[in-house]
């Protein structure tokens, strides 16, 4: 029996051999939760305008950097939507390979962060981001113990060759205790 080509493609792009290291566990699609993200080293590329019109221009310098320094890819990729920026996580085991700022890539260290996280599935589009952001902020408004402490941002778990129906993503917003 032959497997349909769509199923075969899905199996190829979602196989363990294609998996990257994870900086933290993902939030399942359809779920909203509070979670703590670890401190870490991130590589940042900045652009103009919004993320959705700049994503390729942001990805290229980051990918060249990790390729040049033989740094393994770590998921997820974070995306600041307005004032476009893309962030690659660097696994702890790869940090000695980081060579400082260069060619449009800034190395930043971030502290542990507390976030509200909403998980989604589908294309990495402005509409999907905005829909999930709306759900997350409505959920957060009902939480008596925490409040937003920043702008929502996107978290993407899959690469560009993963079919849209297999992609998962999150929207995060930093939180703090409500006063």
OpenMM code with the backbone's topology and positions (N, CA, C; nanometers):
from openmm import Vec3, app, unit

residues = "UNK UNK UNK UNK UNK UNK UNK UNK UNK UNK UNK UNK UNK UNK UNK UNK UNK UNK UNK UNK UNK UNK UNK UNK UNK UNK UNK UNK UNK UNK UNK UNK UNK UNK UNK UNK UNK UNK UNK UNK UNK UNK UNK UNK UNK UNK UNK UNK UNK UNK UNK UNK UNK UNK UNK UNK UNK UNK UNK UNK UNK UNK UNK UNK UNK UNK UNK UNK UNK UNK UNK UNK UNK UNK UNK UNK UNK UNK UNK UNK UNK UNK UNK UNK UNK UNK UNK UNK UNK UNK UNK UNK UNK UNK UNK UNK UNK UNK UNK UNK UNK UNK UNK UNK UNK UNK UNK UNK UNK UNK UNK UNK UNK UNK UNK UNK UNK UNK UNK UNK UNK UNK UNK UNK UNK UNK UNK UNK UNK UNK UNK UNK UNK UNK UNK UNK UNK UNK UNK UNK UNK UNK UNK UNK UNK UNK UNK UNK UNK UNK UNK UNK UNK UNK UNK UNK UNK UNK UNK UNK UNK UNK UNK UNK UNK UNK UNK UNK UNK UNK UNK UNK UNK UNK UNK UNK UNK UNK UNK".split()
positions = [
    Vec3(0.0844, -0.1193, 0.0000),
    Vec3(0.0000, 0.0000, 0.0000),
    Vec3(0.0881, 0.1245, 0.0000),
    Vec3(0.0562, 0.2218, -0.0828),
    Vec3(0.1335, 0.3465, -0.0893),
    Vec3(0.0729, 0.4490, 0.0045),
    Vec3(0.1613, 0.5215, 0.0739),
    Vec3(0.1152, 0.6305, 0.1595),
    Vec3(0.0851, 0.7525, 0.0739),
    Vec3(-0.0224, 0.8229, 0.1020),
    Vec3(-0.0469, 0.9481, 0.0289),
    Vec3(0.0715, 1.0430, 0.0473),
    Vec3(0.1009, 1.1211, -0.0554),
    Vec3(0.2189, 1.2085, -0.0512),
    Vec3(0.2119, 1.3098, 0.0627),
    Vec3(0.0927, 1.3582, 0.0983),
    Vec3(0.0805, 1.4545, 0.2087),
    Vec3(0.1206, 1.3885, 0.3402),
    Vec3(0.0764, 1.2643, 0.3625),
    Vec3(0.1116, 1.1926, 0.4846),
    Vec3(0.2613, 1.1653, 0.4885),
    Vec3(0.3184, 1.1250, 0.3762),
    Vec3(0.4615, 1.1004, 0.3705),
    Vec3(0.5401, 1.2277, 0.4019),
    Vec3(0.4991, 1.3403, 0.3432),
    Vec3(0.5661, 1.4682, 0.3703),
    Vec3(0.5561, 1.5029, 0.5181),
    Vec3(0.4388, 1.4816, 0.5779),
    Vec3(0.4210, 1.5100, 0.7206),
    Vec3(0.5153, 1.4252, 0.8043),
    Vec3(0.5256, 1.2975, 0.7732),
    Vec3(0.6138, 1.2098, 0.8495),
    Vec3(0.7596, 1.2520, 0.8380),
    Vec3(0.7986, 1.2967, 0.7189),
    Vec3(0.9367, 1.3399, 0.7000),
    Vec3(0.9707, 1.4646, 0.7795),
    Vec3(0.8807, 1.5632, 0.7798),
    Vec3(0.9128, 1.6885, 0.8476),
    Vec3(0.8899, 1.6820, 0.9974),
    Vec3(0.8177, 1.5813, 1.0445),
    Vec3(0.7927, 1.5742, 1.1879),
    Vec3(0.8678, 1.4597, 1.2540),
    Vec3(0.9607, 1.3992, 1.1840),
    Vec3(1.0345, 1.2869, 1.2411),
    Vec3(1.1336, 1.3351, 1.3457),
    Vec3(1.1708, 1.2479, 1.4413),
    Vec3(1.2679, 1.2873, 1.5431),
    Vec3(1.4006, 1.3319, 1.4847),
    Vec3(1.4382, 1.2801, 1.3690),
    Vec3(1.5657, 1.3210, 1.3089),
    Vec3(1.5659, 1.4687, 1.2727),
    Vec3(1.4468, 1.5262, 1.2495),
    Vec3(1.4372, 1.6668, 1.2128),
    Vec3(1.4242, 1.7564, 1.3362),
    Vec3(1.4130, 1.6981, 1.4536),
    Vec3(1.3875, 1.7751, 1.5749),
    Vec3(1.5123, 1.8506, 1.6186),
    Vec3(1.4910, 1.9690, 1.6713),
    Vec3(1.5988, 2.0495, 1.7282),
    Vec3(1.5868, 2.0422, 1.8799),
    Vec3(1.6889, 2.0893, 1.9486),
    Vec3(1.6807, 2.0981, 2.0937),
    Vec3(1.5745, 2.2006, 2.1301),
    Vec3(1.5118, 2.1814, 2.2455),
    Vec3(1.4093, 2.2748, 2.2911),
    Vec3(1.4606, 2.3534, 2.4106),
    Vec3(1.4409, 2.4855, 2.4061),
    Vec3(1.4813, 2.5721, 2.5170),
    Vec3(1.3876, 2.5553, 2.6360),
    Vec3(1.2613, 2.5228, 2.6081),
    Vec3(1.1600, 2.5004, 2.7118),
    Vec3(1.0467, 2.4222, 2.6482),
    Vec3(0.9607, 2.3594, 2.7280),
    Vec3(0.8508, 2.2808, 2.6713),
    Vec3(0.7442, 2.3703, 2.6065),
    Vec3(0.6861, 2.3221, 2.4959),
    Vec3(0.5814, 2.4002, 2.4300),
    Vec3(0.4485, 2.3948, 2.5055),
    Vec3(0.3661, 2.4947, 2.4821),
    Vec3(0.2276, 2.4948, 2.5288),
    Vec3(0.1444, 2.4283, 2.4192),
    Vec3(0.0653, 2.3302, 2.4552),
    Vec3(-0.0140, 2.2565, 2.3570),
    Vec3(-0.1157, 2.3474, 2.2879),
    Vec3(-0.1429, 2.3225, 2.1595),
    Vec3(-0.2460, 2.4002, 2.0897),
    Vec3(-0.3797, 2.3926, 2.1647),
    Vec3(-0.4446, 2.5083, 2.1773),
    Vec3(-0.5727, 2.5163, 2.2467),
    Vec3(-0.5617, 2.5396, 2.3963),
    Vec3(-0.4418, 2.5334, 2.4489),
    Vec3(-0.4206, 2.5494, 2.5937),
    Vec3(-0.3643, 2.6886, 2.6234),
    Vec3(-0.4000, 2.7449, 2.7385),
    Vec3(-0.3424, 2.8699, 2.7879),
    Vec3(-0.2921, 2.8415, 2.9284),
    Vec3(-0.1706, 2.8862, 2.9580),
    Vec3(-0.1103, 2.8560, 3.0876),
    Vec3(-0.0118, 2.9642, 3.1283),
    Vec3(0.0221, 2.9630, 3.2567),
    Vec3(0.1328, 3.0438, 3.3082),
    Vec3(0.2540, 2.9519, 3.3125),
    Vec3(0.3686, 3.0024, 3.2698),
    Vec3(0.4895, 2.9215, 3.2783),
    Vec3(0.6109, 3.0098, 3.2971),
    Vec3(0.7191, 2.9460, 3.3408),
    Vec3(0.8455, 3.0148, 3.3640),
    Vec3(0.9442, 2.9713, 3.2570),
    Vec3(1.0011, 3.0682, 3.1854),
    Vec3(1.1012, 3.0405, 3.0836),
    Vec3(1.2393, 3.0533, 3.1465),
    Vec3(1.3318, 2.9693, 3.1077),
    Vec3(1.4653, 2.9738, 3.1678),
    Vec3(1.5447, 3.0968, 3.1240),
    Vec3(1.6434, 3.1327, 3.2039),
    Vec3(1.7407, 3.2333, 3.1609),
    Vec3(1.8162, 3.1731, 3.0426),
    Vec3(1.8708, 3.2572, 2.9578),
    Vec3(1.9430, 3.2016, 2.8443),
    Vec3(2.0156, 3.3045, 2.7615),
    Vec3(2.0819, 3.2542, 2.6586),
    Vec3(2.1495, 3.3375, 2.5601),
    Vec3(2.0695, 3.3278, 2.4318),
    Vec3(2.0364, 3.4440, 2.3757),
    Vec3(1.9613, 3.4501, 2.2502),
    Vec3(2.0402, 3.5317, 2.1489),
    Vec3(2.0228, 3.4973, 2.0230),
    Vec3(2.0783, 3.5738, 1.9122),
    Vec3(1.9633, 3.6530, 1.8523),
    Vec3(1.9849, 3.7818, 1.8312),
    Vec3(1.8774, 3.8704, 1.7870),
    Vec3(1.9134, 3.9396, 1.6561),
    Vec3(1.8185, 3.9377, 1.5630),
    Vec3(1.8276, 4.0173, 1.4405),
    Vec3(1.7093, 4.1131, 1.4411),
    Vec3(1.7353, 4.2402, 1.4135),
    Vec3(1.6303, 4.3425, 1.4143),
    Vec3(1.6042, 4.3927, 1.2733),
    Vec3(1.4809, 4.4393, 1.2515),
    Vec3(1.4446, 4.4929, 1.1214),
    Vec3(1.3575, 4.6151, 1.1352),
    Vec3(1.2989, 4.6553, 1.0241),
    Vec3(1.2073, 4.7693, 1.0220),
    Vec3(1.0674, 4.7181, 0.9962),
    Vec3(0.9708, 4.7928, 1.0452),
    Vec3(0.8326, 4.7544, 1.0191),
    Vec3(0.7898, 4.6388, 1.1066),
    Vec3(0.6984, 4.5570, 1.0530),
    Vec3(0.6500, 4.4462, 1.1347),
    Vec3(0.7151, 4.3156, 1.0925),
    Vec3(0.7094, 4.2213, 1.1815),
    Vec3(0.7742, 4.0915, 1.1634),
    Vec3(0.7282, 4.0220, 1.0361),
    Vec3(0.5998, 4.0256, 1.0073),
    Vec3(0.5471, 3.9472, 0.8960),
    Vec3(0.5939, 3.9972, 0.7602),
    Vec3(0.6389, 4.1206, 0.7519),
    Vec3(0.6945, 4.1689, 0.6254),
    Vec3(0.8470, 4.1606, 0.6241),
    Vec3(0.9087, 4.1204, 0.7356),
    Vec3(1.0547, 4.1186, 0.7475),
    Vec3(1.1133, 3.9831, 0.7838),
    Vec3(1.0322, 3.8797, 0.7998),
    Vec3(1.0795, 3.7532, 0.8567),
    Vec3(1.1987, 3.6941, 0.7827),
    Vec3(1.1954, 3.6921, 0.6491),
    Vec3(1.3080, 3.6337, 0.5749),
    Vec3(1.4352, 3.7126, 0.5965),
    Vec3(1.4242, 3.8457, 0.5991),
    Vec3(1.5419, 3.9296, 0.6211),
    Vec3(1.5975, 3.9131, 0.7624),
    Vec3(1.5140, 3.8745, 0.8564),
    Vec3(1.5594, 3.8521, 0.9935),
    Vec3(1.6214, 3.7132, 1.0085),
    Vec3(1.5662, 3.6160, 0.9401),
    Vec3(1.6124, 3.4777, 0.9519),
    Vec3(1.7534, 3.4595, 0.8953),
    Vec3(1.7791, 3.5187, 0.7795),
    Vec3(1.9061, 3.4951, 0.7094),
    Vec3(2.0297, 3.5245, 0.7934),
    Vec3(2.0427, 3.6424, 0.8562),
    Vec3(2.1651, 3.6659, 0.9341),
    Vec3(2.1775, 3.5719, 1.0541),
    Vec3(2.0656, 3.5357, 1.1142),
    Vec3(2.0705, 3.4421, 1.2269),
    Vec3(2.1159, 3.3042, 1.1812),
    Vec3(2.0625, 3.2580, 1.0686),
    Vec3(2.1009, 3.1274, 1.0178),
    Vec3(2.2477, 3.1260, 0.9749),
    Vec3(2.2935, 3.2350, 0.9098),
    Vec3(2.4358, 3.2434, 0.8720),
    Vec3(2.5242, 3.2382, 0.9963),
    Vec3(2.4838, 3.3067, 1.1028),
    Vec3(2.5616, 3.3095, 1.2276),
    Vec3(2.5747, 3.1696, 1.2871),
    Vec3(2.4612, 3.0998, 1.3024),
    Vec3(2.4714, 2.9669, 1.3650),
    Vec3(2.5449, 2.8691, 1.2733),
    Vec3(2.5325, 2.8860, 1.1424),
    Vec3(2.6050, 2.7980, 1.0493),
    Vec3(2.7549, 2.8243, 1.0557),
    Vec3(2.7936, 2.9511, 1.0535),
    Vec3(2.9351, 2.9896, 1.0555),
    Vec3(3.0043, 2.9409, 1.1820),
    Vec3(2.9327, 2.9441, 1.2948),
    Vec3(2.9920, 2.9060, 1.4229),
    Vec3(2.9552, 2.7644, 1.4663),
    Vec3(2.8898, 2.6899, 1.3764),
    Vec3(2.8522, 2.5502, 1.4005),
    Vec3(2.7723, 2.5342, 1.5297),
    Vec3(2.6739, 2.6230, 1.5452),
    Vec3(2.5843, 2.6205, 1.6612),
    Vec3(2.4584, 2.5446, 1.6203),
    Vec3(2.4234, 2.4419, 1.6959),
    Vec3(2.3038, 2.3636, 1.6663),
    Vec3(2.1787, 2.4496, 1.6847),
    Vec3(2.0808, 2.4259, 1.5994),
    Vec3(1.9535, 2.4980, 1.6080),
    Vec3(1.8783, 2.4551, 1.7337),
    Vec3(1.8240, 2.5522, 1.8029),
    Vec3(1.7413, 2.5280, 1.9213),
    Vec3(1.6056, 2.5930, 1.8958),
    Vec3(1.4995, 2.5230, 1.9316),
    Vec3(1.3662, 2.5812, 1.9191),
    Vec3(1.3182, 2.6219, 2.0570),
    Vec3(1.2277, 2.7166, 2.0615),
    Vec3(1.1596, 2.7821, 1.9513),
    Vec3(1.2360, 2.9050, 1.9033),
    Vec3(1.1799, 2.9682, 1.8005),
    Vec3(1.2244, 3.0996, 1.7548),
    Vec3(1.1219, 3.1984, 1.8095),
    Vec3(1.1700, 3.3071, 1.8689),
    Vec3(1.0784, 3.4107, 1.9183),
    Vec3(1.0744, 3.5246, 1.8180),
    Vec3(0.9579, 3.5906, 1.8093),
    Vec3(0.9402, 3.7000, 1.7138),
    Vec3(0.8691, 3.8166, 1.7800),
    Vec3(0.9354, 3.9317, 1.7785),
    Vec3(0.8727, 4.0577, 1.8207),
    Vec3(0.7997, 4.1093, 1.6981),
    Vec3(0.6703, 4.1338, 1.7090),
    Vec3(0.5883, 4.1612, 1.5908),
    Vec3(0.6055, 4.3044, 1.5402),
    Vec3(0.5795, 4.4037, 1.6226),
    Vec3(0.6023, 4.5422, 1.5822),
    Vec3(0.7473, 4.5751, 1.6153),
    Vec3(0.8081, 4.6643, 1.5386),
    Vec3(0.9531, 4.6854, 1.5493),
    Vec3(1.0210, 4.5499, 1.5349),
    Vec3(1.0058, 4.4893, 1.4203),
    Vec3(1.0410, 4.3513, 1.3903),
    Vec3(1.1748, 4.3064, 1.4486),
    Vec3(1.1716, 4.1908, 1.5130),
    Vec3(1.2927, 4.1254, 1.5616),
    Vec3(1.2670, 3.9756, 1.5680),
    Vec3(1.3730, 3.8980, 1.5443),
    Vec3(1.3675, 3.7533, 1.5562),
    Vec3(1.4799, 3.7101, 1.6494),
    Vec3(1.4497, 3.6122, 1.7337),
    Vec3(1.5453, 3.5637, 1.8325),
    Vec3(1.5640, 3.4132, 1.8174),
    Vec3(1.6891, 3.3686, 1.8103),
    Vec3(1.7230, 3.2266, 1.8158),
    Vec3(1.7780, 3.1973, 1.9548),
    Vec3(1.7307, 3.0918, 2.0190),
    Vec3(1.7861, 3.0449, 2.1452),
    Vec3(1.9167, 2.9710, 2.1178),
    Vec3(2.0123, 2.9818, 2.2101),
    Vec3(2.1367, 2.9052, 2.2029),
    Vec3(2.1345, 2.8061, 2.3188),
    Vec3(2.1453, 2.6771, 2.2862),
    Vec3(2.1462, 2.5739, 2.3905),
    Vec3(2.2674, 2.5948, 2.4818),
    Vec3(2.2510, 2.5602, 2.6071),
    Vec3(2.3606, 2.5767, 2.7031),
    Vec3(2.4877, 2.5077, 2.6558),
    Vec3(2.4741, 2.3899, 2.5952),
    Vec3(2.5908, 2.3140, 2.5477),
    Vec3(2.6597, 2.3806, 2.4288),
    Vec3(2.5959, 2.4788, 2.3663),
    Vec3(2.6503, 2.5457, 2.2480),
    Vec3(2.7058, 2.6852, 2.2782),
    Vec3(2.6923, 2.7314, 2.4006),
    Vec3(2.7262, 2.8717, 2.4331),
    Vec3(2.8729, 2.9068, 2.4119),
    Vec3(2.9628, 2.8111, 2.4249),
    Vec3(3.1047, 2.8421, 2.4035),
    Vec3(3.1338, 2.8761, 2.2578),
    Vec3(3.0429, 2.8428, 2.1664),
    Vec3(3.0614, 2.8713, 2.0241),
    Vec3(3.0166, 3.0123, 1.9861),
    Vec3(2.9448, 3.0793, 2.0742),
    Vec3(2.8962, 3.2141, 2.0456),
    Vec3(3.0155, 3.3085, 2.0410),
    Vec3(3.0267, 3.3851, 1.9323),
    Vec3(3.1450, 3.4685, 1.9085),
    Vec3(3.1182, 3.6175, 1.9222),
    Vec3(3.0121, 3.6563, 1.9906),
    Vec3(2.9829, 3.7981, 2.0075),
    Vec3(2.9005, 3.8526, 1.8917),
    Vec3(2.8713, 3.9824, 1.8995),
    Vec3(2.7902, 4.0494, 1.7980),
    Vec3(2.8644, 4.0533, 1.6651),
    Vec3(2.7904, 4.0288, 1.5568),
    Vec3(2.8501, 4.0420, 1.4239),
    Vec3(2.7428, 4.0382, 1.3163),
    Vec3(2.7688, 4.1055, 1.2065),
    Vec3(2.6856, 4.1002, 1.0857),
    Vec3(2.5356, 4.1053, 1.1113),
    Vec3(2.4904, 4.2043, 1.1862),
    Vec3(2.3473, 4.2209, 1.2091),
    Vec3(2.2887, 4.1290, 1.3142),
    Vec3(2.3725, 4.0589, 1.3889),
    Vec3(2.3262, 3.9695, 1.4955),
    Vec3(2.3820, 4.0184, 1.6278),
    Vec3(2.2916, 4.0378, 1.7222),
    Vec3(2.3279, 4.0817, 1.8570),
    Vec3(2.3108, 3.9639, 1.9526),
    Vec3(2.4101, 3.9426, 2.0375),
    Vec3(2.4031, 3.8376, 2.1399),
    Vec3(2.3488, 3.9013, 2.2669),
    Vec3(2.2420, 3.8445, 2.3206),
    Vec3(2.1837, 3.8995, 2.4429),
    Vec3(2.1642, 3.7884, 2.5461),
    Vec3(2.1820, 3.8244, 2.6697),
    Vec3(2.1525, 3.7332, 2.7804),
    Vec3(2.0235, 3.7797, 2.8438),
    Vec3(1.9337, 3.6862, 2.8669),
    Vec3(1.8053, 3.7210, 2.9259),
    Vec3(1.7880, 3.6476, 3.0584),
    Vec3(1.7234, 3.7126, 3.1540),
    Vec3(1.6952, 3.6451, 3.2813),
    Vec3(1.5754, 3.5516, 3.2671),
    Vec3(1.5525, 3.4729, 3.3679),
    Vec3(1.4325, 3.3905, 3.3738),
    Vec3(1.3107, 3.4813, 3.3576),
    Vec3(1.2096, 3.4334, 3.2859),
    Vec3(1.0895, 3.5139, 3.2611),
    Vec3(0.9648, 3.4354, 3.2987),
    Vec3(0.8658, 3.5067, 3.3510),
    Vec3(0.7349, 3.4503, 3.3804),
    Vec3(0.6400, 3.5030, 3.2730),
    Vec3(0.5708, 3.4112, 3.2050),
    Vec3(0.4837, 3.4494, 3.0945),
    Vec3(0.3494, 3.3788, 3.1038),
    Vec3(0.2502, 3.4399, 3.0409),
    Vec3(0.1261, 3.3709, 3.0068),
    Vec3(0.1466, 3.3246, 2.8638),
    Vec3(0.1088, 3.2000, 2.8358),
    Vec3(0.1352, 3.1392, 2.7062),
    Vec3(0.0087, 3.0743, 2.6520),
    Vec3(-0.0242, 3.1053, 2.5264),
    Vec3(-0.1367, 3.0412, 2.4569),
    Vec3(-0.0805, 2.9627, 2.3394),
    Vec3(-0.1203, 2.8366, 2.3266),
    Vec3(-0.0724, 2.7508, 2.2189),
    Vec3(-0.1692, 2.7475, 2.1025),
    Vec3(-0.1146, 2.7483, 1.9798),
    Vec3(-0.1972, 2.7436, 1.8599),
    Vec3(-0.1384, 2.6513, 1.7551),
    Vec3(-0.2157, 2.6261, 1.6513),
    Vec3(-0.1721, 2.5427, 1.5391),
    Vec3(-0.2118, 2.6128, 1.4105),
    Vec3(-0.1227, 2.6069, 1.3104),
    Vec3(-0.1540, 2.6637, 1.1801),
    Vec3(-0.0407, 2.7480, 1.1255),
    Vec3(-0.0694, 2.8187, 1.0186),
    Vec3(0.0304, 2.9026, 0.9519),
    Vec3(0.0805, 3.0128, 1.0451),
    Vec3(0.2029, 3.0530, 1.0230),
    Vec3(0.2618, 3.1629, 1.0999),
    Vec3(0.2233, 3.2934, 1.0313),
    Vec3(0.1017, 3.3376, 1.0569),
    Vec3(0.0466, 3.4558, 0.9905),
    Vec3(0.0053, 3.5615, 1.0923),
    Vec3(-0.0096, 3.6839, 1.0437),
    Vec3(-0.0549, 3.7937, 1.1298),
    Vec3(-0.1931, 3.7617, 1.1876),
    Vec3(-0.2834, 3.7100, 1.1058),
    Vec3(-0.4182, 3.6793, 1.1538),
    Vec3(-0.4137, 3.5755, 1.2669),
    Vec3(-0.3393, 3.4685, 1.2484),
    Vec3(-0.3312, 3.3661, 1.3536),
    Vec3(-0.2683, 3.4234, 1.4806),
    Vec3(-0.1648, 3.5056, 1.4650),
    Vec3(-0.1036, 3.5702, 1.5814),
    Vec3(-0.2062, 3.6573, 1.6533),
    Vec3(-0.2756, 3.7441, 1.5776),
    Vec3(-0.3712, 3.8368, 1.6393),
    Vec3(-0.4874, 3.7646, 1.7056),
    Vec3(-0.5393, 3.6586, 1.6413),
    Vec3(-0.6487, 3.5819, 1.7016),
    Vec3(-0.6060, 3.5194, 1.8344),
    Vec3(-0.4874, 3.4583, 1.8361),
    Vec3(-0.4405, 3.3938, 1.9596),
    Vec3(-0.4041, 3.4980, 2.0656),
    Vec3(-0.3488, 3.6109, 2.0228),
    Vec3(-0.3185, 3.7202, 2.1167),
    Vec3(-0.4463, 3.7691, 2.1844),
    Vec3(-0.5525, 3.7851, 2.1076),
    Vec3(-0.6813, 3.8289, 2.1639),
    Vec3(-0.7306, 3.7302, 2.2697),
    Vec3(-0.7254, 3.6013, 2.2385),
    Vec3(-0.7671, 3.4978, 2.3356),
    Vec3(-0.6812, 3.5026, 2.4621),
    Vec3(-0.5490, 3.5169, 2.4441),
    Vec3(-0.4573, 3.5202, 2.5585),
    Vec3(-0.4845, 3.6403, 2.6477),
    Vec3(-0.5005, 3.7576, 2.5886),
    Vec3(-0.5217, 3.8784, 2.6687),
    Vec3(-0.6564, 3.8757, 2.7401),
    Vec3(-0.7590, 3.8168, 2.6774),
    Vec3(-0.8897, 3.8021, 2.7436),
    Vec3(-0.8772, 3.7063, 2.8628),
    Vec3(-0.8061, 3.5962, 2.8446),
    Vec3(-0.7825, 3.5003, 2.9533),
    Vec3(-0.7061, 3.5672, 3.0673),
    Vec3(-0.6042, 3.6436, 3.0320),
    Vec3(-0.5212, 3.7099, 3.1323),
    Vec3(-0.6014, 3.8136, 3.2111),
    Vec3(-0.6924, 3.8833, 3.1459),
    Vec3(-0.7749, 3.9849, 3.2130),
    Vec3(-0.8615, 3.9236, 3.3226),
    Vec3(-0.8922, 3.7947, 3.3111),
    Vec3(-0.9742, 3.7262, 3.4108),
    Vec3(-0.8934, 3.6672, 3.5258),
    Vec3(-0.7615, 3.6770, 3.5198),
    Vec3(-0.6744, 3.6197, 3.6238),
    Vec3(-0.6537, 3.7237, 3.7343),
    Vec3(-0.6984, 3.6959, 3.8558),
    Vec3(-0.6844, 3.7954, 3.9624),
    Vec3(-0.5415, 3.8087, 4.0158),
    Vec3(-0.4575, 3.7070, 3.9923),
    Vec3(-0.3254, 3.7070, 4.0558),
    Vec3(-0.2127, 3.7681, 3.9722),
    Vec3(-0.2321, 3.7807, 3.8396),
    Vec3(-0.1253, 3.8334, 3.7536),
    Vec3(-0.1809, 3.9324, 3.6530),
    Vec3(-0.0897, 4.0158, 3.6004),
    Vec3(-0.1253, 4.1105, 3.4950),
    Vec3(-0.0130, 4.1163, 3.3927),
    Vec3(-0.0448, 4.1682, 3.2764),
    Vec3(0.0521, 4.1825, 3.1686),
    Vec3(0.1653, 4.2757, 3.2112),
    Vec3(0.2868, 4.2413, 3.1700),
    Vec3(0.4032, 4.3246, 3.2006),
    Vec3(0.4844, 4.3520, 3.0739),
    Vec3(0.4184, 4.3550, 2.9593),
    Vec3(0.4890, 4.3792, 2.8348),
    Vec3(0.3997, 4.3561, 2.7153),
    Vec3(0.4599, 4.3579, 2.5981),
    Vec3(0.3882, 4.3373, 2.4725),
    Vec3(0.3880, 4.1882, 2.4362),
    Vec3(0.2770, 4.1393, 2.3862),
    Vec3(0.2743, 4.0000, 2.3403),
    Vec3(0.3724, 3.9790, 2.2239),
    Vec3(0.4276, 3.8588, 2.2164),
    Vec3(0.5193, 3.8223, 2.1081),
    Vec3(0.4913, 3.6788, 2.0656),
    Vec3(0.5382, 3.6435, 1.9471),
    Vec3(0.5140, 3.5104, 1.8919),
    Vec3(0.6292, 3.4162, 1.9242),
    Vec3(0.5965, 3.2881, 1.9322),
    Vec3(0.6931, 3.1816, 1.9575),
    Vec3(0.6636, 3.0727, 1.8545),
    Vec3(0.7610, 3.0443, 1.7677),
    Vec3(0.7410, 2.9508, 1.6581),
    Vec3(0.8272, 2.8260, 1.6758),
    Vec3(0.7651, 2.7091, 1.6606),
    Vec3(0.8298, 2.5815, 1.6902),
    Vec3(0.8790, 2.5053, 1.5683),
    Vec3(0.8375, 2.5428, 1.4477),
    Vec3(0.8726, 2.4647, 1.3290),
    Vec3(0.9355, 2.5511, 1.2211),
    Vec3(1.0121, 2.4863, 1.1352),
    Vec3(1.0807, 2.5542, 1.0269),
    Vec3(0.9918, 2.5804, 0.9072),
    Vec3(1.0466, 2.6487, 0.8075),
    Vec3(0.9673, 2.6917, 0.6922),
    Vec3(0.9186, 2.5774, 0.6037),
    Vec3(0.9779, 2.4591, 0.6117),
    Vec3(0.9369, 2.3490, 0.5253),
    Vec3(0.8312, 2.2594, 0.5891),
    Vec3(0.7903, 2.2924, 0.7106),
    Vec3(0.6823, 2.2186, 0.7757),
    Vec3(0.5499, 2.2684, 0.7180),
    Vec3(0.4609, 2.1777, 0.6765),
    Vec3(0.3320, 2.2232, 0.6227),
    Vec3(0.2531, 2.3020, 0.7272),
    Vec3(0.1735, 2.3980, 0.6816),
    Vec3(0.1007, 2.4878, 0.7725),
    Vec3(0.0173, 2.4108, 0.8730),
    Vec3(-0.0423, 2.2986, 0.8326),
    Vec3(-0.1313, 2.2256, 0.9228),
    Vec3(-0.0560, 2.1515, 1.0328),
    Vec3(0.0759, 2.1378, 1.0171),
    Vec3(0.1567, 2.0694, 1.1185),
    Vec3(0.2316, 2.1675, 1.2092),
    Vec3(0.2267, 2.2955, 1.1774),
    Vec3(0.2997, 2.3956, 1.2559),
    Vec3(0.2257, 2.4267, 1.3856),
    Vec3(0.3039, 2.4429, 1.4928),
    Vec3(0.2483, 2.4905, 1.6190),
    Vec3(0.3212, 2.6183, 1.6569),
    Vec3(0.2502, 2.7016, 1.7295),
    Vec3(0.3071, 2.8299, 1.7713),
    Vec3(0.2425, 2.8701, 1.9023),
    Vec3(0.2975, 2.9733, 1.9619),
    Vec3(0.2438, 3.0274, 2.0860),
    Vec3(0.2453, 3.1790, 2.0780),
    Vec3(0.1646, 3.2399, 2.1619),
    Vec3(0.1762, 3.3824, 2.1897),
    Vec3(0.2062, 3.3920, 2.3382),
    Vec3(0.3108, 3.4664, 2.3706),
    Vec3(0.3506, 3.4891, 2.5089),
    Vec3(0.3333, 3.6359, 2.5429),
    Vec3(0.3104, 3.6626, 2.6707),
    Vec3(0.3197, 3.7971, 2.7240),
    Vec3(0.3798, 3.7832, 2.8637),
    Vec3(0.4784, 3.8666, 2.8936),
    Vec3(0.5372, 3.8655, 3.0275),
    Vec3(0.4307, 3.9043, 3.1293),
    Vec3(0.4378, 3.8426, 3.2461),
    Vec3(0.3403, 3.8723, 3.3531),
    Vec3(0.4134, 3.9041, 3.4828),
    Vec3(0.3407, 3.9730, 3.5707),
    Vec3(0.3903, 4.0054, 3.7046),
    Vec3(0.2717, 3.9925, 3.8010),
    Vec3(0.2984, 3.9796, 3.9301),
    Vec3(0.1870, 3.9741, 4.0245),
    Vec3(0.1034, 4.1010, 4.0147),
    Vec3(-0.0273, 4.0840, 4.0217),
    Vec3(-0.1177, 4.1994, 4.0160),
    Vec3(-0.1101, 4.2736, 4.1491),
    Vec3(-0.1033, 4.4058, 4.1397),
    Vec3(-0.0943, 4.4865, 4.2632),
    Vec3(-0.2284, 4.5486, 4.2963),
] * unit.nanometer
topology = app.Topology()
chain = topology.addChain("A")
for resn in residues:
    res = topology.addResidue(resn, chain)
    for name in ("N", "CA", "C"):
        topology.addAtom(name, app.Element.getBySymbol(name[0]), res)
